[in-house]
Amino acid sequence: MSDLHDADRLTRDLDWNLLRSFVVMAEARSITDAARRLRLTQPSVSTALKKLEIRIGKQLIDRAPGRYELTPAGALLYREAVEIHGVVHRLPTLMRDMTDEVTGHVRIAVASHVVCPLFDQVLAEFHARHPRATLSISVLGSSAALASVTARTASFAICLVHRRDPKIEYLRLYREFFGLFCGPPHPLYGRKELQQSDLAGHSAVSFETDRLHDALWSVTLLRAQSGLNEAIIGTSSHLEEVRRMMIAGLGIGPLPLHVVARDVADGLLWRLPPYTNPPAIDVHLAWNPKAMLNRAETALLEAMKDAIRSVPMRARTYGFGAEGDFGANDLP
């Protein structure tokens, strides 16, 4: 009974603005950093944190010289507060969309290398069916895209998935294959009959997720097998910037075969070995089943799921093994 009374008192007395501020504190590097993000004074933020800790009855952030980190209680509260913030953030949109016609705004988070004809087709059909619905598409790193789905600030995401969050649901949208490429200034550009061993020692550029413990681990293995320099000269979470560094001659890097087929044909990039068995990467549709979606979000998400379930995987495989195997640059 005491626990029930405590819960009632907390629900009645808790200032929801404290939770919103705590989310910022939890994501900051220090109280000073949190104050800057919240546009408040440092004493005000410290007071707000102390007030929340008193309300909760637990220390939430371990603060000491050189240390600023969430306690177990703070980590738990942060996870719940992110969800609460997402729900409150979406309420005005949900209320505004209560009309007979399907309207509303859909927020989509996508990884930068998402090139998927099936996705484009679904978008075109959705707009034709619901012309008053609006869209915004944010290009994020895959981890940030998934975080936005967890926080319910994105309707759904299309991205790479390394570790599955049990709170999120996933469907494989398509499969793509990665190869290694270089730009015109590179000494290997234009050279035919190259062997994989010819890449040894050359500098590399790549994606931020190109690590053994991350989503592009198979690409990491490909780089290692090719003997490329372990120190990566340039990284980005955006395909366009990785591509830019390659074209500028900074190093050899991985790109999806189907995305850069035109660049290879135009002479902006040169395909390097290996030409067979390229690493396959799966791109997923991810959504939060507990999110309160408006009618437009629901309609587009269901259309995406229906398209995935009705189209065979081979038709959703782009590059190697689908439109034809990509070989060396002098092959048709």
The 8 nearest C-alpha neighbors of each residue, nearest first, counted from 0:
[[1, 3, 2, 4, 5, 6, 7, 8],
 [0, 2, 4, 3, 5, 6, 7, 8],
 [3, 1, 5, 0, 4, 6, 7, 8],
 [4, 2, 0, 6, 1, 5, 7, 8],
 [3, 5, 7, 1, 6, 2, 8, 0],
 [4, 6, 2, 8, 3, 7, 9, 1],
 [7, 5, 3, 9, 4, 8, 10, 2],
 [8, 6, 4, 10, 5, 9, 11, 3],
 [7, 9, 11, 5, 6, 10, 12, 4],
 [8, 10, 6, 12, 11, 13, 7, 5],
 [11, 9, 7, 8, 13, 12, 6, 5],
 [12, 10, 8, 9, 13, 7, 6, 14],
 [13, 11, 9, 10, 8, 14, 54, 7],
 [12, 14, 9, 10, 11, 15, 54, 17],
 [13, 15, 16, 17, 12, 18, 51, 11],
 [14, 16, 18, 17, 13, 19, 20, 84],
 [17, 15, 19, 18, 14, 20, 21, 13],
 [18, 16, 20, 15, 19, 14, 21, 51],
 [17, 19, 21, 15, 16, 20, 80, 22],
 [18, 20, 16, 22, 17, 21, 84, 15],
 [21, 19, 17, 23, 18, 22, 16, 24],
 [20, 22, 24, 18, 23, 19, 25, 17],
 [23, 21, 25, 19, 20, 24, 77, 18],
 [22, 24, 26, 20, 21, 25, 27, 33],
 [25, 23, 21, 33, 27, 26, 22, 20],
 [24, 26, 22, 23, 27, 21, 77, 69],
 [25, 27, 23, 24, 22, 28, 33, 21],
 [28, 26, 24, 33, 25, 29, 32, 23],
 [27, 29, 32, 67, 26, 30, 33, 24],
 [30, 28, 32, 31, 27, 67, 33, 24],
 [29, 31, 33, 32, 34, 41, 24, 44],
 [32, 30, 34, 29, 33, 41, 35, 28],
 [31, 33, 29, 35, 30, 34, 27, 28],
 [32, 34, 30, 24, 36, 27, 35, 31],
 [35, 33, 39, 31, 37, 41, 32, 36],
 [34, 36, 38, 32, 33, 37, 31, 39],
 [37, 35, 33, 34, 38, 32, 23, 39],
 [36, 38, 34, 39, 35, 33, 20, 23],
 [39, 37, 35, 36, 34, 40, 33, 41],
 [38, 40, 34, 37, 43, 35, 41, 44],
 [39, 41, 43, 42, 34, 44, 38, 35],
 [40, 42, 44, 34, 43, 31, 45, 30],
 [43, 41, 45, 44, 40, 46, 39, 47],
 [44, 42, 46, 40, 41, 45, 47, 39],
 [45, 43, 47, 41, 46, 42, 34, 48],
 [46, 44, 42, 48, 47, 43, 49, 41],
 [45, 47, 49, 43, 44, 48, 42, 50],
 [46, 48, 44, 50, 45, 49, 43, 51],
 [47, 49, 51, 45, 46, 50, 52, 44],
 [50, 48, 52, 46, 51, 47, 45, 53],
 [49, 51, 47, 53, 48, 52, 46, 54],
 [52, 50, 54, 48, 53, 49, 55, 47],
 [53, 51, 49, 55, 57, 54, 50, 56],
 [52, 54, 56, 50, 51, 55, 49, 57],
 [55, 53, 51, 52, 56, 50, 13, 9],
 [56, 54, 52, 53, 57, 51, 9, 58],
 [55, 57, 53, 52, 54, 58, 51, 59],
 [58, 56, 52, 55, 59, 72, 53, 73],
 [57, 59, 52, 60, 70, 72, 56, 73],
 [58, 60, 73, 70, 72, 69, 57, 52],
 [61, 59, 69, 70, 68, 62, 58, 73],
 [60, 62, 68, 67, 69, 70, 63, 59],
 [63, 61, 67, 66, 60, 68, 64, 65],
 [62, 64, 66, 65, 61, 67, 68, 60],
 [65, 63, 66, 62, 67, 61, 29, 68],
 [64, 66, 63, 67, 62, 29, 68, 61],
 [67, 65, 63, 64, 62, 68, 61, 29],
 [68, 66, 62, 61, 29, 63, 60, 28],
 [69, 67, 61, 60, 66, 70, 62, 25],
 [70, 68, 60, 73, 74, 59, 61, 71],
 [69, 71, 73, 72, 59, 60, 61, 74],
 [72, 70, 74, 73, 75, 69, 59, 76],
 [73, 71, 75, 70, 74, 59, 76, 57],
 [72, 74, 59, 70, 69, 76, 71, 75],
 [73, 75, 77, 71, 72, 76, 69, 70],
 [76, 74, 72, 78, 73, 77, 71, 79],
 [75, 77, 73, 79, 74, 78, 80, 72],
 [78, 76, 80, 74, 75, 79, 73, 22],
 [79, 77, 75, 81, 76, 80, 74, 82],
 [78, 80, 76, 82, 81, 77, 83, 75],
 [81, 79, 83, 77, 82, 78, 76, 84],
 [82, 80, 84, 78, 79, 150, 83, 77],
 [81, 83, 85, 79, 150, 80, 84, 86],
 [84, 82, 80, 86, 85, 81, 87, 79],
 [83, 85, 81, 87, 82, 86, 88, 80],
 [84, 86, 151, 88, 82, 150, 83, 87],
 [85, 87, 83, 89, 88, 84, 82, 90],
 [88, 86, 84, 90, 89, 85, 83, 91],
 [89, 87, 85, 86, 90, 84, 91, 152],
 [88, 90, 86, 87, 92, 91, 85, 93],
 [89, 91, 93, 87, 92, 88, 94, 86],
 [92, 90, 94, 93, 89, 95, 88, 87],
 [93, 91, 95, 90, 89, 94, 96, 103],
 [92, 94, 90, 96, 293, 91, 95, 89],
 [95, 93, 91, 92, 96, 97, 90, 293],
 [96, 94, 92, 93, 97, 91, 103, 98],
 [95, 97, 93, 103, 94, 98, 102, 92],
 [98, 96, 95, 94, 93, 99, 294, 293],
 [99, 97, 100, 96, 101, 102, 95, 94],
 [100, 98, 101, 97, 102, 96, 294, 103],
 [99, 101, 98, 102, 129, 131, 97, 96],
 [102, 100, 295, 294, 129, 99, 132, 103],
 [103, 101, 132, 131, 295, 96, 100, 294],
 [104, 102, 132, 295, 96, 133, 293, 105],
 [103, 105, 133, 134, 132, 295, 106, 102],
 [106, 104, 134, 296, 154, 133, 107, 135],
 [107, 105, 153, 135, 154, 134, 136, 104],
 [106, 108, 136, 155, 153, 156, 154, 135],
 [107, 109, 156, 137, 144, 136, 138, 153],
 [110, 108, 157, 138, 156, 158, 139, 137],
 [109, 111, 158, 139, 141, 140, 138, 112],
 [110, 112, 237, 238, 138, 113, 109, 139],
 [111, 113, 238, 110, 114, 237, 258, 255],
 [114, 112, 111, 110, 115, 109, 158, 157],
 [115, 113, 112, 258, 116, 257, 118, 119],
 [114, 116, 118, 117, 113, 119, 173, 315],
 [117, 115, 119, 118, 120, 114, 315, 121],
 [116, 118, 120, 119, 115, 121, 315, 306],
 [117, 119, 121, 115, 120, 116, 122, 303],
 [120, 118, 116, 122, 117, 121, 123, 115],
 [119, 121, 117, 123, 118, 122, 116, 124],
 [120, 122, 124, 118, 123, 119, 125, 117],
 [123, 121, 125, 119, 120, 124, 126, 118],
 [124, 122, 120, 126, 121, 125, 119, 127],
 [123, 125, 127, 121, 126, 122, 128, 120],
 [126, 124, 122, 128, 123, 127, 129, 121],
 [127, 125, 130, 129, 123, 128, 124, 122],
 [126, 128, 124, 125, 129, 130, 123, 122],
 [127, 129, 125, 126, 124, 130, 123, 101],
 [130, 128, 126, 131, 132, 127, 125, 101],
 [129, 131, 126, 132, 127, 128, 125, 133],
 [132, 130, 102, 129, 133, 101, 103, 126],
 [133, 131, 102, 103, 130, 129, 104, 295],
 [132, 134, 104, 105, 103, 131, 135, 102],
 [135, 133, 105, 104, 106, 136, 132, 107],
 [134, 136, 106, 107, 105, 137, 133, 104],
 [135, 137, 107, 108, 106, 138, 134, 109],
 [138, 136, 108, 139, 109, 107, 135, 106],
 [137, 139, 109, 111, 110, 108, 136, 140],
 [140, 138, 110, 144, 143, 109, 137, 141],
 [139, 141, 143, 236, 142, 110, 144, 138],
 [140, 142, 144, 158, 143, 110, 159, 139],
 [141, 143, 145, 144, 140, 146, 160, 139],
 [144, 142, 146, 140, 145, 141, 139, 147],
 [145, 143, 141, 147, 108, 142, 146, 139],
 [144, 146, 148, 142, 147, 143, 141, 149],
 [147, 145, 143, 149, 148, 144, 150, 142],
 [146, 148, 150, 144, 152, 153, 145, 149],
 [147, 149, 151, 153, 145, 146, 150, 155],
 [150, 148, 146, 151, 147, 287, 145, 167],
 [149, 151, 147, 85, 82, 148, 81, 152],
 [152, 150, 148, 85, 153, 149, 147, 290],
 [151, 153, 147, 150, 85, 148, 154, 106],
 [154, 152, 106, 148, 147, 151, 155, 107],
 [153, 155, 106, 107, 105, 296, 148, 151],
 [156, 154, 286, 153, 107, 285, 148, 108],
 [157, 155, 108, 285, 109, 107, 284, 144],
 [158, 156, 284, 109, 283, 285, 108, 110],
 [157, 159, 110, 141, 282, 283, 109, 156],
 [158, 160, 282, 141, 283, 214, 281, 161],
 [161, 159, 162, 214, 158, 163, 283, 141],
 [160, 162, 214, 213, 163, 159, 212, 215],
 [163, 161, 160, 164, 214, 213, 165, 212],
 [164, 162, 165, 161, 160, 167, 169, 168],
 [163, 165, 166, 167, 162, 168, 149, 145],
 [166, 164, 167, 163, 168, 162, 169, 287],
 [167, 165, 164, 287, 168, 149, 288, 289],
 [166, 168, 287, 165, 164, 286, 285, 288],
 [169, 167, 286, 285, 287, 288, 166, 170],
 [170, 168, 285, 284, 283, 171, 167, 286],
 [169, 171, 284, 283, 172, 285, 168, 304],
 [172, 170, 283, 173, 282, 284, 281, 169],
 [171, 173, 283, 282, 284, 170, 307, 315],
 [174, 172, 315, 282, 316, 171, 281, 175],
 [175, 173, 281, 316, 280, 282, 317, 315],
 [174, 176, 317, 280, 279, 316, 318, 255],
 [175, 177, 279, 255, 278, 256, 277, 280],
 [178, 176, 255, 254, 256, 278, 277, 253],
 [177, 179, 253, 254, 256, 277, 255, 180],
 [178, 180, 253, 252, 271, 270, 254, 251],
 [181, 179, 270, 269, 271, 252, 251, 268],
 [180, 182, 251, 269, 245, 268, 188, 185],
 [181, 183, 246, 268, 245, 248, 185, 184],
 [182, 184, 185, 188, 246, 267, 248, 268],
 [185, 183, 248, 182, 186, 247, 188, 246],
 [184, 186, 248, 188, 187, 183, 182, 181],
 [187, 185, 188, 184, 183, 189, 190, 248],
 [188, 186, 185, 190, 189, 181, 271, 198],
 [189, 187, 185, 183, 190, 186, 269, 181],
 [190, 188, 187, 191, 269, 183, 186, 328],
 [191, 189, 188, 187, 193, 192, 186, 269],
 [192, 190, 193, 189, 328, 329, 327, 188],
 [193, 191, 194, 190, 327, 272, 271, 329],
 [192, 194, 191, 197, 190, 195, 272, 271],
 [195, 193, 196, 197, 272, 192, 273, 198],
 [194, 196, 272, 197, 225, 273, 198, 193],
 [195, 197, 194, 198, 199, 225, 226, 193],
 [198, 196, 195, 194, 199, 193, 225, 187],
 [199, 197, 196, 195, 201, 225, 227, 226],
 [200, 198, 226, 227, 196, 197, 201, 225],
 [199, 201, 228, 227, 226, 198, 202, 197],
 [202, 200, 227, 228, 199, 198, 203, 250],
 [203, 201, 250, 228, 227, 251, 200, 232],
 [204, 202, 250, 251, 231, 252, 232, 228],
 [205, 203, 233, 252, 231, 250, 232, 234],
 [204, 206, 234, 252, 241, 253, 209, 233],
 [205, 207, 235, 234, 209, 208, 236, 241],
 [206, 208, 236, 209, 235, 234, 205, 210],
 [209, 207, 206, 213, 210, 215, 214, 236],
 [208, 210, 215, 206, 207, 219, 216, 205],
 [211, 209, 213, 216, 212, 208, 219, 215],
 [210, 212, 216, 213, 219, 209, 215, 220],
 [211, 213, 210, 216, 214, 161, 215, 209],
 [212, 214, 210, 208, 211, 216, 215, 161],
 [213, 215, 161, 216, 208, 160, 159, 209],
 [216, 214, 209, 218, 217, 208, 213, 210],
 [215, 217, 211, 219, 210, 218, 213, 214],
 [218, 216, 220, 219, 215, 278, 221, 211],
 [217, 219, 221, 215, 220, 216, 278, 222],
 [220, 218, 216, 222, 217, 221, 209, 210],
 [219, 221, 223, 217, 218, 222, 224, 216],
 [222, 220, 218, 224, 219, 223, 225, 217],
 [223, 221, 225, 219, 220, 224, 227, 218],
 [222, 224, 220, 226, 225, 221, 227, 219],
 [225, 223, 221, 226, 222, 220, 227, 195],
 [226, 224, 222, 223, 227, 195, 198, 199],
 [225, 227, 199, 223, 224, 200, 198, 222],
 [228, 226, 199, 200, 201, 225, 222, 198],
 [227, 229, 200, 202, 230, 201, 203, 226],
 [230, 228, 231, 227, 223, 203, 202, 226],
 [231, 229, 228, 232, 202, 203, 227, 204],
 [232, 230, 203, 204, 233, 229, 202, 228],
 [231, 233, 204, 203, 230, 202, 234, 249],
 [234, 232, 204, 231, 205, 235, 244, 203],
 [235, 233, 205, 206, 207, 204, 241, 232],
 [234, 236, 206, 237, 207, 241, 240, 205],
 [235, 237, 140, 207, 206, 238, 234, 111],
 [238, 236, 111, 235, 239, 240, 241, 112],
 [237, 239, 241, 240, 112, 111, 242, 236],
 [240, 238, 242, 237, 241, 243, 111, 112],
 [239, 241, 243, 242, 238, 237, 235, 244],
 [242, 240, 238, 244, 243, 239, 235, 205],
 [241, 243, 239, 245, 240, 244, 238, 246],
 [244, 242, 240, 246, 241, 245, 239, 247],
 [243, 245, 247, 241, 242, 249, 246, 240],
 [246, 244, 182, 248, 242, 247, 181, 243],
 [245, 247, 182, 243, 248, 244, 242, 267],
 [248, 246, 244, 245, 249, 243, 182, 184],
 [249, 247, 184, 185, 245, 182, 246, 250],
 [250, 248, 244, 245, 247, 204, 232, 251],
 [249, 251, 203, 202, 248, 204, 245, 252],
 [252, 250, 203, 181, 180, 204, 245, 202],
 [251, 253, 204, 205, 179, 180, 203, 250],
 [254, 252, 179, 178, 177, 180, 205, 255],
 [253, 255, 177, 178, 256, 179, 252, 259],
 [256, 254, 177, 258, 176, 257, 175, 178],
 [257, 255, 318, 177, 258, 259, 176, 178],
 [256, 258, 318, 260, 259, 255, 317, 175],
 [257, 259, 255, 256, 260, 114, 254, 261],
 [258, 260, 262, 261, 257, 256, 263, 255],
 [261, 259, 263, 257, 262, 258, 256, 264],
 [262, 260, 264, 263, 259, 265, 258, 257],
 [263, 261, 265, 259, 267, 264, 260, 268],
 [262, 264, 268, 266, 260, 261, 265, 269],
 [263, 265, 261, 262, 266, 260, 267, 268],
 [266, 264, 262, 263, 267, 261, 268, 260],
 [267, 265, 263, 268, 264, 262, 269, 183],
 [266, 268, 262, 265, 263, 182, 246, 183],
 [269, 267, 182, 263, 266, 181, 262, 180],
 [268, 270, 180, 181, 188, 263, 182, 271],
 [271, 269, 180, 328, 179, 327, 268, 181],
 [270, 272, 179, 180, 269, 273, 274, 327],
 [273, 271, 274, 195, 194, 193, 179, 270],
 [272, 274, 275, 195, 271, 277, 194, 178],
 [273, 275, 272, 326, 327, 276, 277, 325],
 [276, 274, 273, 277, 326, 272, 325, 324],
 [275, 277, 278, 274, 273, 319, 279, 176],
 [276, 278, 275, 177, 176, 178, 279, 274],
 [279, 277, 176, 177, 217, 218, 276, 280],
 [278, 280, 176, 175, 277, 177, 174, 281],
 [281, 279, 175, 174, 176, 278, 282, 215],
 [282, 280, 174, 173, 175, 283, 171, 159],
 [281, 283, 159, 158, 173, 172, 171, 174],
 [284, 282, 171, 172, 170, 158, 157, 285],
 [283, 285, 157, 170, 169, 172, 156, 171],
 [286, 284, 169, 156, 168, 155, 283, 157],
 [285, 287, 155, 168, 167, 148, 288, 156],
 [286, 288, 167, 289, 290, 148, 149, 168],
 [289, 287, 290, 286, 167, 168, 166, 291],
 [290, 288, 287, 291, 166, 167, 151, 292],
 [291, 289, 287, 288, 292, 151, 86, 154],
 [290, 292, 289, 293, 86, 89, 93, 288],
 [293, 291, 296, 297, 290, 294, 154, 93],
 [292, 294, 296, 93, 295, 297, 103, 96],
 [295, 293, 297, 296, 101, 298, 292, 103],
 [294, 296, 298, 103, 297, 293, 102, 101],
 [297, 295, 105, 299, 293, 294, 298, 292],
 [296, 298, 294, 300, 295, 299, 292, 301],
 [299, 297, 295, 301, 296, 300, 294, 302],
 [300, 298, 302, 296, 301, 297, 303, 295],
 [299, 301, 303, 297, 302, 298, 296, 304],
 [302, 300, 304, 298, 303, 299, 305, 297],
 [301, 303, 299, 305, 300, 304, 306, 298],
 [304, 302, 300, 306, 301, 305, 299, 307],
 [303, 305, 301, 307, 306, 302, 308, 300],
 [306, 304, 302, 308, 303, 307, 301, 309],
 [307, 305, 303, 309, 304, 308, 310, 302],
 [308, 306, 304, 305, 310, 309, 172, 303],
 [309, 307, 305, 306, 310, 304, 311, 303],
 [308, 310, 306, 307, 305, 311, 304, 312],
 [309, 311, 307, 308, 306, 312, 314, 315],
 [312, 310, 313, 314, 309, 315, 308, 307],
 [311, 313, 315, 314, 316, 310, 173, 174],
 [314, 312, 316, 315, 311, 321, 317, 310],
 [313, 315, 312, 311, 316, 310, 321, 317],
 [314, 316, 173, 312, 313, 317, 174, 311],
 [317, 315, 174, 313, 314, 173, 321, 175],
 [318, 316, 175, 321, 257, 174, 315, 319],
 [317, 319, 257, 256, 321, 322, 176, 175],
 [318, 320, 324, 321, 325, 323, 176, 317],
 [319, 321, 324, 323, 318, 322, 316, 317],
 [320, 322, 323, 319, 317, 318, 316, 313],
 [323, 321, 318, 320, 317, 319, 324, 316],
 [324, 322, 321, 320, 319, 325, 318, 317],
 [323, 325, 319, 320, 326, 318, 322, 321],
 [326, 324, 319, 323, 327, 274, 318, 256],
 [325, 327, 274, 330, 324, 328, 275, 329],
 [326, 328, 329, 330, 274, 270, 325, 271],
 [329, 327, 330, 270, 326, 269, 263, 191],
 [328, 330, 327, 331, 191, 326, 192, 189],
 [331, 329, 328, 327, 326, 325, 324, 191],
 [330, 329, 328, 326, 325, 327, 323, 324]]
